[in-house]
Amino acid sequence: MPQLEHIEAIEKRLWNAADTLRANSNYASNEYFLPVMGLVFLRHAYSRYLAVRDKIEANLPTRGGKTRPLIKEDFSQQNAIFLQPKAQFDYLVSLPDNADRAKAIIEAMESIEADYENLSGALPKTEYQELDNAVLGQLLRTLNPDELEKVSGDIFGRIYEYFLPQFADQKAHDGGEFFTPFSLVSLIAHVLDPQHGTVLDPATGSGGMFVQSARIVEEEQGQSPTDRLTFRGLEKNATTIRLAKMNLAVHGLEGDIQRAITYYEDPHELVGKADYVMANPPSNVDEIDADKVKTDPRLPFGLPGVNKKDKVSNGNYIWISYFYSYLNEGGRAGFVMSSQASSAGGGEAKVRYFVKQARWLAEQFPEAKLCDVEGLVKLVNRAEIAANDWSLTPGRYVGVAPEEEDEDFDFEEALREIQVELEDLHAEAVKLAATIKKNFEELGI
């Protein structure tokens, strides 16, 4: 079996095992969510730790015949987390059944937070006291199968990323809004191609935009993302911030993610300073207090429509204005937006236009080299948009896809069928008209 298929099988098997364990317990998804992701974080951190430890030890300096002990800076340079012995996953798995697993896991998390100030308060701890000792033992063993020792690559990075959408589908936290599909994140990151500077996500969620940006710098540019990129984020939900910090940490990254309601707060003060803005904000929000944002410097084009309740009628253009204002002169933005924002005329559709288009683009253009596709994709410049009165309605640009000719199509036969159908419809219309006339006569009309 090719390795990719093997990894996919492992991902599904691990998730099914963890979810089955939840289903057979008294825990709801929202109670199980953070403890499980915390253990996946620990296992991922241990996997990266092992992957670089031997290389680090081989290059440690010696003095007087003694080799310097490992320190966290050694691992930070390799985009990994330094783990004290009590925080290493093998130690936790080996605990006997009479040991207090919750206490041991909490101590492991505390040791990591002590070494990494940016993770202080972010890792799950007291949540483990709510889980049965036997359940914790099963979870630890489930996340440590022997077959993982034979798989190369960042396998637990994939597993961490696989678990996120599974929990999102279960609405285990924040209605699932914390997660953006990886196909969309990858598309946005590849189109922007971040190389250096500040990356801002004003609706951070689980931090996927940051992780993918770092991946591009590391894998495609051969550079260290920690040297090239600075991550800044805004997120309203405290638990989601914890999830994002774990996501960054297991990939050897750090970011300054502030808790804030982006509509009203701007703690990073990055107007005109960001090199890249990447986001998947909430769509079609209609409860933004217009009075609170009307003088916000992030609205260079003024307020969009305001309803009778003094609320911004639709928040989509608030977000777009904010993204625009954050960019420096050469900055670029990539974001997910509701189809309502693609037309100044609005409308009531709630379908996210870019979701469907992005999936197609990701499949057809894996190298992110876009080209015109009649009826679907059109690359335009500002002059062409201006000539169309700044409308972003796709139909103004993409045209109509050429129809494929069917050589076996019988036009005459099709026309005969249409004529027969038309005659039937006409006869039915005459019958209905007679019935209506009769009803009117009976009513004396």
C-alpha positions in Angstrom: 0.0 0.0 0.0 1.4 3.4 -0.9 2.4 5.5 2.2 -0.3 8.2 1.6 -3.0 5.6 1.5 -1.5 4.0 4.6 -1.5 7.3 6.5 -5.1 8.0 5.5 -6.1 4.6 6.8 -4.3 5.3 10.1 -6.1 8.7 10.4 -9.5 7.2 9.9 -8.8 4.3 12.3 -7.5 6.6 15.1 -10.5 8.9 14.7 -13.0 6.0 14.7 -11.4 4.5 17.8 -11.4 7.9 19.7 -14.9 8.6 18.6 -16.2 5.2 19.5 -14.6 5.6 23.0 -16.6 8.9 23.4 -19.8 7.3 22.1 -19.5 4.5 24.7 -18.9 7.0 27.5 -20.9 9.7 29.3 -19.1 12.5 27.6 -20.5 14.9 25.0 -18.4 16.0 22.1 -17.8 19.4 23.6 -16.4 17.7 26.8 -14.2 15.3 24.9 -13.0 17.8 22.3 -10.2 19.7 24.1 -8.8 16.8 26.1 -8.4 14.7 22.9 -6.8 17.5 20.9 -4.5 18.1 23.9 -3.3 14.4 23.7 -2.9 14.6 19.9 -0.9 17.8 20.5 1.4 15.9 23.0 1.8 12.9 20.6 2.5 15.2 17.7 5.0 17.2 19.8 6.7 13.9 20.8 6.9 12.8 17.2 8.6 16.0 16.1 10.9 15.8 19.2 12.0 12.3 18.2 12.5 13.3 14.6 15.1 15.9 15.4 16.6 14.7 18.7 19.4 12.4 17.3 20.5 15.2 14.9 20.6 17.7 17.7 22.5 15.4 20.1 25.1 14.6 17.4 25.9 18.3 17.1 25.9 19.2 20.8 29.2 20.9 22.0 31.4 19.1 24.5 33.7 20.5 27.1 36.0 18.6 29.4 34.6 15.4 28.0 31.1 16.3 28.9 28.3 17.0 26.4 26.0 19.9 27.1 22.4 18.7 28.0 19.6 19.4 25.6 17.8 22.7 25.9 14.7 24.2 24.3 16.6 26.5 22.0 18.1 23.4 20.3 14.6 22.3 19.3 13.2 25.7 18.5 15.8 26.0 15.7 14.4 22.7 14.3 10.7 23.9 14.6 10.1 21.4 17.4 9.2 21.5 21.1 11.6 20.5 23.8 10.0 17.9 26.1 11.1 17.0 29.6 11.0 13.2 30.3 7.6 13.5 32.1 6.1 15.2 29.1 7.2 12.5 26.6 4.3 10.4 25.3 6.0 7.0 25.8 6.2 7.8 29.5 2.5 8.6 29.7 1.6 5.4 27.8 3.7 3.3 30.1 1.9 4.4 33.3 0.3 1.5 35.2 -3.4 1.3 35.6 -3.2 2.3 39.2 -1.4 5.5 38.4 -3.2 8.8 38.3 -3.1 9.5 34.6 -4.9 12.8 34.8 -2.3 14.1 37.3 0.5 12.9 35.0 -0.9 14.5 31.9 -1.5 17.8 33.8 2.1 17.8 35.0 3.3 17.1 31.4 1.3 20.1 30.1 2.5 22.3 33.0 6.2 21.5 32.2 5.7 22.5 28.6 4.0 25.8 29.6 6.9 26.5 32.0 9.3 26.2 29.1 7.2 28.1 26.6 5.7 31.3 27.9 3.6 31.7 24.7 1.7 28.6 25.7 1.0 29.6 29.2 -2.6 28.9 30.0 -3.2 27.5 26.5 -2.9 23.8 27.1 -5.8 21.7 28.5 -5.1 20.6 32.1 -8.1 20.5 34.5 -10.2 19.0 31.7 -8.5 15.7 32.2 -9.8 15.5 35.8 -13.2 15.0 34.3 -12.3 11.9 32.3 -12.2 8.4 33.8 -8.7 7.0 34.4 -9.5 3.9 32.2 -10.7 6.2 29.4 -7.5 8.2 29.5 -5.5 5.0 29.3 -7.4 3.8 26.3 -7.0 7.2 24.6 -3.2 7.2 25.2 -2.8 3.7 23.8 -5.1 4.6 20.8 -2.9 7.5 19.9 0.3 5.4 20.1 -0.1 2.5 17.7 3.0 0.5 16.8 2.5 1.1 13.1 3.3 4.8 13.5 6.9 3.9 14.2 7.2 2.7 10.5 5.7 5.8 8.9 8.0 8.6 7.9 7.1 12.3 7.6 5.0 14.6 9.8 2.4 11.9 10.4 0.9 13.4 13.6 0.8 16.8 12.0 -1.6 15.3 9.5 -3.5 13.5 12.3 -3.9 16.7 14.2 -5.2 18.4 11.1 -7.5 15.4 10.4 -9.1 15.5 13.8 -9.9 19.2 13.6 -12.6 18.9 10.8 -14.0 15.8 12.4 -14.7 17.7 15.6 -15.9 20.7 13.6 -18.5 18.4 11.8 -19.7 17.4 15.3 -20.1 21.1 16.3 -18.0 20.1 19.3 -16.9 23.8 19.7 -18.1 27.2 18.6 -20.6 25.6 16.1 -17.7 24.3 14.1 -16.7 27.9 13.0 -13.2 27.5 14.3 -12.2 25.4 11.3 -11.6 26.3 7.7 -11.3 23.4 5.1 -7.6 22.7 4.3 -8.3 23.0 0.5 -9.3 26.6 1.0 -6.5 27.4 3.3 -4.0 25.9 0.9 -5.4 27.8 -2.1 -5.3 31.1 -0.3 -1.7 30.5 0.9 -0.5 29.4 -2.5 -2.0 32.3 -4.3 -0.5 34.8 -1.8 2.8 32.9 -1.6 4.0 34.6 1.6 7.7 35.0 1.6 8.5 37.4 4.5 6.9 39.9 6.7 3.8 40.1 8.9 0.9 37.7 8.3 -2.4 38.8 9.9 -5.5 36.7 10.4 -8.3 38.9 12.0 -10.5 35.8 12.4 -7.9 33.3 13.4 -9.9 30.2 14.3 -7.6 27.2 14.7 -4.6 28.9 13.1 -4.6 27.0 9.8 -3.7 30.1 7.7 -0.5 30.5 9.7 0.5 26.9 9.6 0.0 26.7 5.8 2.0 29.9 5.2 4.9 28.5 7.2 4.6 25.2 5.3 5.0 27.1 2.0 8.1 29.0 3.2 9.7 25.8 4.6 8.9 23.2 1.9 8.7 25.3 -1.2 11.1 28.1 -0.5 13.6 26.2 1.6 13.6 28.9 4.3 12.9 28.9 8.0 9.4 30.3 8.6 10.3 31.5 12.1 13.0 33.7 10.5 10.8 34.9 7.6 7.3 35.4 9.0 5.6 37.0 11.9 2.1 35.8 12.8 -0.5 38.1 14.3 -4.1 37.0 15.0 -7.4 38.1 16.5 -10.0 35.7 17.8 -13.0 36.2 20.0 -13.2 32.8 21.6 -10.8 31.9 24.4 -10.9 28.2 23.8 -10.3 28.6 20.1 -7.2 30.7 20.9 -5.9 27.7 22.9 -6.5 25.4 20.0 -4.7 27.8 17.6 -1.7 28.1 19.9 -1.4 24.3 20.2 -1.7 24.1 16.4 1.2 26.6 16.0 3.3 25.0 18.7 3.2 21.5 17.3 4.5 22.9 14.0 7.3 24.7 15.8 5.7 28.1 15.4 4.7 31.0 17.6 2.2 33.7 17.0 0.7 36.7 18.9 -3.0 35.8 19.0 -5.1 38.4 20.9 -8.6 37.8 22.2 -10.7 40.5 20.6 -14.0 41.2 18.8 -12.5 42.3 15.5 -15.4 44.5 14.6 -14.7 46.8 17.6 -11.1 46.1 18.6 -7.7 46.4 17.0 -5.1 45.5 19.7 -2.3 44.9 17.2 -2.7 48.3 15.6 -1.6 47.0 12.2 -3.5 49.5 9.9 -1.3 49.9 6.9 1.4 47.6 8.2 0.5 44.0 7.3 2.3 42.3 4.4 -0.4 39.6 4.1 -4.0 39.3 5.4 -5.6 35.9 5.3 -9.0 35.1 6.8 -12.2 33.2 6.7 -14.5 35.6 8.7 -18.1 34.9 9.7 -20.5 35.6 6.8 -23.5 37.9 6.5 -23.4 39.1 10.1 -26.1 41.7 10.7 -25.7 42.6 14.4 -22.7 44.9 14.2 -23.3 48.1 16.1 -23.0 50.9 13.5 -22.5 53.6 16.1 -19.4 51.8 17.5 -17.7 51.4 14.1 -18.7 54.5 12.2 -15.5 56.3 13.0 -13.2 53.3 12.9 -10.0 54.2 10.8 -10.3 50.7 9.3 -13.3 51.9 7.2 -11.7 54.1 4.6 -14.8 53.8 2.4 -17.3 54.5 5.2 -20.1 52.4 6.5 -22.1 50.0 4.3 -25.8 50.0 4.7 -27.4 50.5 8.2 -30.8 49.0 9.1 -33.6 50.5 11.2 -32.0 49.0 14.4 -28.8 51.0 13.8 -27.0 47.8 12.9 -24.8 47.3 9.9 -27.1 45.5 7.5 -24.4 43.1 6.4 -20.9 42.7 7.9 -19.2 41.4 4.7 -18.1 44.8 3.5 -16.9 45.6 7.0 -14.5 42.7 6.8 -13.4 43.6 3.3 -12.7 47.2 4.3 -10.7 46.0 7.4 -8.6 43.7 5.2 -7.9 46.5 2.8 -6.9 48.9 5.5 -4.5 46.5 7.2 -2.4 46.1 4.1 0.8 48.1 3.5 1.5 49.6 0.1 2.7 46.3 -1.3 0.5 44.0 0.8 -1.9 41.3 -0.5 -5.0 39.8 1.0 -6.7 36.4 0.4 -10.0 35.5 2.1 -13.2 33.5 2.0 -16.3 35.6 1.5 -20.0 35.1 1.0 -21.4 35.3 -2.5 -23.5 38.3 -1.2 -20.3 40.3 -1.2 -19.6 39.7 -4.9 -22.5 42.0 -6.0 -23.3 45.5 -4.8 -27.0 44.6 -5.1 -26.7 42.1 -2.2 -29.4 39.4 -2.2 -30.4 36.8 0.3 -28.2 33.9 -0.8 -26.2 32.5 2.1 -24.0 30.1 0.0 -20.4 30.8 0.1 -19.4 31.3 -3.5 -15.7 30.9 -3.0 -16.0 27.5 -1.3 -17.2 25.8 -4.4 -14.9 27.7 -6.7 -11.9 27.1 -4.5 -12.3 23.4 -4.4 -12.4 23.3 -8.2 -9.4 25.5 -8.4 -7.4 23.4 -5.9 -8.1 20.3 -8.0 -7.5 21.9 -11.4 -4.6 24.2 -10.5 -2.5 22.4 -7.8 0.5 24.6 -8.6 -1.7 27.7 -8.1 -0.9 28.9 -11.6 -4.3 30.3 -12.6 -5.4 30.9 -16.2 -8.6 31.9 -17.9 -11.3 29.3 -18.2 -14.3 30.5 -20.2 -17.4 30.3 -18.1 -15.6 29.9 -14.8 -12.3 31.8 -14.3 -11.1 35.1 -15.6 -8.0 37.0 -14.5 -8.7 40.7 -14.6 -6.8 43.9 -13.6 -8.1 46.9 -11.8 -8.8 48.8 -15.1 -11.2 46.1 -16.3 -13.0 46.1 -12.9 -13.3 49.8 -13.0 -14.7 49.6 -16.5 -17.4 47.4 -15.1 -18.3 50.0 -12.4 -16.3 48.0 -9.8 -18.8 45.1 -9.9 -17.4 41.8 -8.6 -20.2 39.8 -10.0 -18.4 36.9 -11.7 -20.8 36.7 -14.7 -19.6 40.1 -15.9 -16.1 38.7 -16.6 -16.1 34.9 -17.0 -18.6 34.8 -19.8 -20.5 31.6 -20.8 -18.8 28.3 -21.0 -18.8 26.9 -24.6 -21.3 24.1 -25.0 -20.0 20.7 -26.0 -21.5 19.5 -29.3 -23.1 16.1 -29.2 -22.6 14.5 -32.6 -25.4 12.0 -31.8 -27.9 14.7 -31.0 -31.0 14.4 -33.3 -32.3 18.0 -33.6 -35.5 17.0 -35.6 -36.5 14.3 -33.2 -35.9 16.7 -30.2 -38.1 19.3 -32.0 -40.9 16.8 -32.5 -40.8 15.9 -28.8 -41.0 19.6 -27.8 -44.0 20.1 -30.2 -45.8 17.1 -28.7 -45.2 18.4 -25.2 -46.3 21.9 -26.2 -49.6 20.6 -27.7 -50.2 18.7 -24.4 -49.6 21.8 -22.4 -51.9 23.8 -24.6 -54.7 21.3 -24.2 -54.3 21.3 -20.5 -54.3 25.2 -20.4 -57.6 25.2 -22.4 -59.1 22.7 -19.9 -58.0 24.8 -16.9 -59.3 28.0 -18.5 -62.7 26.4 -18.9 -62.7 25.2 -15.3 -61.8 28.7 -14.0 -64.5 30.3 -16.2 -67.1 27.9 -14.8 -66.0 28.7 -11.2 -66.3 32.4 -11.8 -69.8 32.0 -13.3 -70.9 30.0 -10.3 -69.7 32.8 -8.1 -71.6 35.3 -10.1 -68.5 37.1 -11.2 
